[in-house]
Amino acid sequence: MPKHTQCVHSGARKDKATRGLNTPIYPSSAFEYLDAPENIYPRYYNTPNERAVVEKLCALEGAEDGLLFSSGMAAISTVLLTFLGSGDHAVLQRDLYGGTYHFVTADFNRLGVQFSFTGSRAADIEAAIRPNTRLIYIETPSNPLLMITDIAAAADVGRRRNIVTVIDNTFASPINQNPLALGIDVVTHSATKYIGGHSDLCCGAALANAEKIGRIRRTAVNLGGSLNALTCYLLERSLKTMAVRVERHNRNAGQVAEFLCRQAAVAKVNYPGLESHPGHEIAKRQMHGFGGMLSFELDENRCPADRLLHRLKLITPALSLGGVETIICASAKTSHAKLSAAERRQLGIADGLLRLSVGIEDVEDLIADLSQALQA
Ligand SMILES: Cc1ncc(COP(=O)(O)O)c(C=O)c1O
């Protein structure tokens, strides 16, 4: 689903003073209020630079309204704290970004919020529902195993029981997947990843209908994780090329996944674009592209993961994902390092699992680098 026009044009505020094409940066934290239609203040999530980005993201995700945050975790924690309070219960997919998993396990008990981790099938989610369940949380494709949850089926469980459904759409990006159209109530993003796209911003977003965003805004104003004007401006700039970048990420990742499948030293490849992936048919239905993320396990007798990481020349071992450059990391030591070894085992995250964020370089160069490192 090409969205190049929205990426370039939606939300932009031309510079009336100079007729420049780009949204000016409005760095003020104090705005006059007499005779103004609303009080503007950075922590009220309503500055011009924030609104420009939100309007673009709303066009891309099919949302009525949204909020930007100073990190993906600020978006996720604010959304969870909006819909969950003492005595409530949440059902969460077990295969989640480590930071989200850690927030739930470290803080929910203290806050009096009950929770159940489940498998990602709608039947698993439904079986975990209790009379006091207020929220269902999914992440697909998931970090780091690229598991696929049927979004429409999960949304349907929530809709039938009047339970708010939330999805982390970071791995797919708004180009590859639009969960609101599939019935989900709230979409969150770590905009640090594909939306920022250049490994130089830290930010998050939540998108939904106006009623839900109104509720999230009331919590967000108190928690205060808003985003500054300069980062908002850089995010708007990044968004203009997001559709072009993501198309390229998709294409490169598909080719790298096929290459890895053919390598004797590679024991397993997780990529939803592969026909062998257990979630491939669902992914085909609900995604417009399969994304730039994949993970793989090595046959440690042939090529230990640590050796591969040290031998790569172009691909850089680094935290994070979704940037233009290809980076790789061992999930056990990065995104899921806060989990105990037993928790990681339960999630199926092997110590040797490597997560690859495939960039937009020439794919031949990426394959050549992996090839020399695997064979060395
Ligand atoms: C899927 C996913 N969700 C959320 C986050 C958290 O985002 P941030 O680091 O911007 O807080 C990450 C970070 O890696 C992630 O991979």
The ligand as a Gaussian input file, in Angstrom:
#p B3LYP/6-31G(d) Opt

LIG

0 1
 C        9.110000      -3.574000      19.629000
 C        9.603000      -2.483000      20.524000
 N        8.722000      -1.773000      21.241000
 C        9.109000      -0.783000      22.062000
 C       10.442000      -0.466000      22.226000
 C       10.830000       0.623000      23.183000
 O       11.178000       1.763000      22.494000
 P       12.169000       2.900000      23.063000
 O       13.520000       2.277000      23.168000
 O       12.052000       3.992000      22.044000
 O       11.644000       3.292000      24.400000
 C       11.399000      -1.164000      21.488000
 C       12.831000      -0.846000      21.643000
 O       13.684000      -1.552000      21.182000
 C       10.971000      -2.190000      20.623000
 O       11.838000      -2.916000      19.896000

